Every structure is written in C-alpha cells, then in structure tokens.
Amino acid sequence: MRRALITLLALASLAGCQAERRQLGQALSGKPPVATGSLVGRWTMADLNGGGPVARGELAFIADSVAGTAGCNRLAGGWQQAGATIGIGPVAVTRMACPPAVMAVEARVIALLNAAKRVEFDARGGATLISDDGQRLRLIPALPDVPVR
C-alpha cells in the first residue's frame, strides 16, 4: 500500500513538472496561450515585424473607427472585428513631412493596417495584427493619461 502511494505521488509530481515545462516553453517562445478579446481601447505599437517599437506609435479603436499616429502623421479609418477576423481601412493619413526613416516606418504601418486580416490576443493583454503575408504589428495597452496638477 505504501509503495503504491509513493509511486502515485511520484507520477503526480512528474505530471506537474511536465505542465510547468510546457508553460515555461510557451512563455519563452513568445507565444502565450491565445485569448479572445476586443481591440476597442487605446494601444501602443510595441513591435513592427520584429524590428522593435514604433516611435510615438499609438492607435485608438472605438465603435467602428480607428485613429492614431505611426510617428509622424495622424491616421484614421474604419474597422470591424468578428472574433479573430478583422478589417481595417482604408486608412487616411495627413501629409506632414518627417525624416525619411520615420516616414518609411509609417508607410509600413499603414500598409499593414490596410492589409490586416487577423488579430491574436495574448494572456498578457496584448494584441497582434496580422496580414495574409505574415506582416505583424504587436500592440500593448496604452498607459492611462495622468492628470496634470
């Protein structure tokens, strides 16, 4: 009886280790479990195709419109979401001149927004917009505005 109990406890312990290893592997791979969610709210552009954050990149999704900036110009357009399927655009943009590097990043963001077909939400509260050709824009919730005293 004692031997059976020890064996059972050892098996339970191993199963627990395997579950922890799986969770650690997901966390290290950068692919946490997919959660459902909505894009409604304010977001910061945390990563564009693995190249890092978009300077001053912000989006705000409300009802059926999206507005924001990708570092230089203001952008706005319509959007809709049904589960993981999204459609954004066409995105209209103001035409201010900025340094060429900023304009190049902005052009890539706008192209991705117009081509985005899917959104994936992660367990940390982030979202990733994905186009059919694999372009990705990772969003994280924007920090709340702090009143000035």
Secondary structure, 3 states (H helix, E strand, C coil): CHHHHHHHHHHHHHHHHHHHHHHHHHHHHCCCCEECCCCCEEEEEEEECCCCCCCCEEEEEECCEEEEEECCCEEEEEEEEECCEEEECCCEECCCCCCHHHHHHHHHHHHHHHHEEEEEEECCCCEEEEECCCCEEEEEECCCCCCCC
